[in-house]
Amino acid sequence: MKTLHQKLQKATGSTPAFISAFTVVILWAISGPVFHYSESWQLVINTGTTIVTFLMVFLIQKAQNKDSLAIQLKLNELVAAHEFASNRLVDVESLTEDELKVIQKYYTKLSEFTKKVETLLESHSIDEAQEQHNLKKANKRSLHEKRNRSYIASAKICKISRSLFFSTLKSGGFVRNIFAPIEMVRSMSMG
């Protein structure tokens, strides 16, 4: 069953309500010459609009409070239901402004971490984001070191292969010893 407030809210937000208000303003403007645009004529519209505005402020505020509460409850349900969401955000609307600023700093810091990753789904807390960021840095460093070792090994293999090739070439046994450098490289890479 709808309350009086819900009925008023629905009625005042409807197209017929707007048309009625617009019609009243037009009738008031048309009646101006009849009343010689007197102060009483102006006072009628000023008083009427002031009263309606005064009442509508409370009606709108009540409706907005209800909508805000409904949205907060829905968001709380989503946060509570999501496996990776922080439950710190449930009932966040009841915190003080200073507490909200602390949470804002938290998410600002989290935002800095997420800008460094390819997808926003990779982390859901500052601790995890910091951990992943450090892990990525360590992995990059490790990969860089492995590549350097690989390049050094490749350079040594090339140097040995070249020296074997030229020594084989100098000795005149090129055809006979053509596979010797390959066997040497294989034995080095396995050892």
Secondary structure, DSSP 4 states (H G I P E B T S, - for coil): ---HHHHHHHHHTSHHHHHHHHHHHHHHHHTTTTTTT-HHHHHHHHHHHHHHHHHHHHHHHHHHHHHHHHHHHHHHHHHHH-TTS-GGGTTGGGS-HHHHHHHHHHHHHHHHHHTTSS-GGG-SSHHHHHHHHHHHHHHHHHHHHHHHHHHHHHHHHHHHHHHHHHHHHHHT-TTTTTTHHHHHHHHHHH-
